[in-house]
């Protein structure tokens, strides 16, 4: 997601990221999600570790819990932990922006005794900055450096102005005494314009090729979002290429529920002598690139989502797939890759104007959600920018839904002003400008009424019945102004929702790029579990280096183990702790003691260390 943050903003555009939705924005910032997810994901942490109805029941089959580390004890910090990685006798857990964000970084844990992991230290990020996806440690042996290097990404806390972007590289040759080598390095231009701070980065992955070392970043702020650095000298990295896969990966119009074609995550493996990047490109699918010459990546092939969601088809529903290519890994022999298709919203919003025109509406964050029990329907009224409460005309019997233009003030101000004026719900349509026009954002907003975001053209259609023949809108800020006056009535709208399930897992043939099979947790496709049981979406996958096994972090649906082969995938193990879990990251780790473990990060507590116990 393209992100630029000012004031209380955390924008994320053009995505149908969480459910139908992209990422998140308070405003007045931007995140051009025509290519990204920026990972500012929102999770229902209040549903975890609480009442019995707040999570799935504890369960365990064929999984041994070797040890775990609760970093917070009685000082609960729900949502604080993000991803996990490991090297040698140490595990590394990134610190997210929830529940409060001042600075994140990476927690280091000593796992020399896997049954009793211990906290070692926190590598703090810059002030106003947090970390999420993709921490990693690798060994470098180059002309400039010998030892272990930790990489983690930097994104800016909601509402912060002093945070930084890019990545941070840390010398962890001695993890008890980590030393920052460089902080906040990345792409220092947005659309060709120089800036003092590098672009926010959603994920990072490193690899070596002979005596050279590289890192690939998810650039949150540009369409050319595959940024590759030469980190052979990790204290002096160099940006060597920027690539967009929008055109290469774009699906046919209407195939997926969304139009957010952006890089979210990636891995690099040497396959048949070729350094091959596997890029998870959200609504574009999963793509392979030849990065033998990292300064000139070459597109190889990509997947296409099916016209009808194959999982929902098993339940008799014909609906387009969510298409949220989140993260993927090659299998042990590179014959397949296993990929997670993330979806935080089990409901699909359907929206129609009185003239029959259908439109896409992305739900805001902390507002009543449109679901099976809640809809938003009625007459509409234009409130302009709605930044000044005194200028907002009140709701009445002819207009119960406010239509507001994005810009100038925060979404919270706009929606709460409409709520105070008696409106039952709000539609915010996009502005002109860099992330404006037909880009979509998922609003960070707190109010007591439903609030959705729509494109600028749909804002015109709702208010005026159509788009003028001479309509223009572009990134410069130029564009056609709304001809309606504040207080004018627009078309009636009907916004409701249908159940379409949570996110699930794909098995792809790595040569043909065909979808072989899908795996899902049964409860995740049952509307009875749509609320009250936490987020039942998949997040990440790690494949076993020796066996046809994959390990999956499934948020509130727990840690899952699946076997795979030409006939598809089958669950062979699972684990949910007493009181529930909220897993984010998962990593297979070859421990110095000769054992293989699987590490998982619980968002609300810390580290879990597992072994699969085959029956």
Secondary structure, 3 states (H helix, E strand, C coil): CCCECCCCCCCCCCCCECCCCECEECCCCECCCCCECCCCCCCCHHHCCCCHHHCCCCEEECEEEEEEEECCCCCCCCCCEEEEEEECCEEEEEECCCCCCCECEEEEEECCCHHHCEEEEEEECCCCEECCCCCEEEEEECCCCEEEEEEEECEECCCCCCCCCCEEEEECCCHHHCEEEEEEECCCEECCEECCCCCCEEEEEEEEECCEEEEEEEECCCCCCEEEEECCCCCCCEEEEEECCHHHHCCCCCCECCCCCCECEEEEEEECCEEEEEEECECCCEEEEECCCHHHCEEEEECCCCCCCHHHHCCCCCCCECCCEEEEEECCCCCEEEEEECCCCCEEEEEEECCCCEECCEECCECCCCECCECEEEEEEECCCCCCHHHCCCCECCECEEEEECCCCCHHHHHHHHHHCCCCEEEEECCCCCCCCCCCCEECCECCCEEEEECHHHHHHHHHCCCCCCCCECCCCCECCCCCCCCCEEEEEEEEEEECCCCEEEEEECCCCCEEEEECCHHHHCHHHCCCCCCCCCCEEEECCCCCEEEEECECCCEEEEEEECCEEEEEEEEECCCCCCEEEEEEEECCCCCEEEEEEECCCEEEEEEECCC
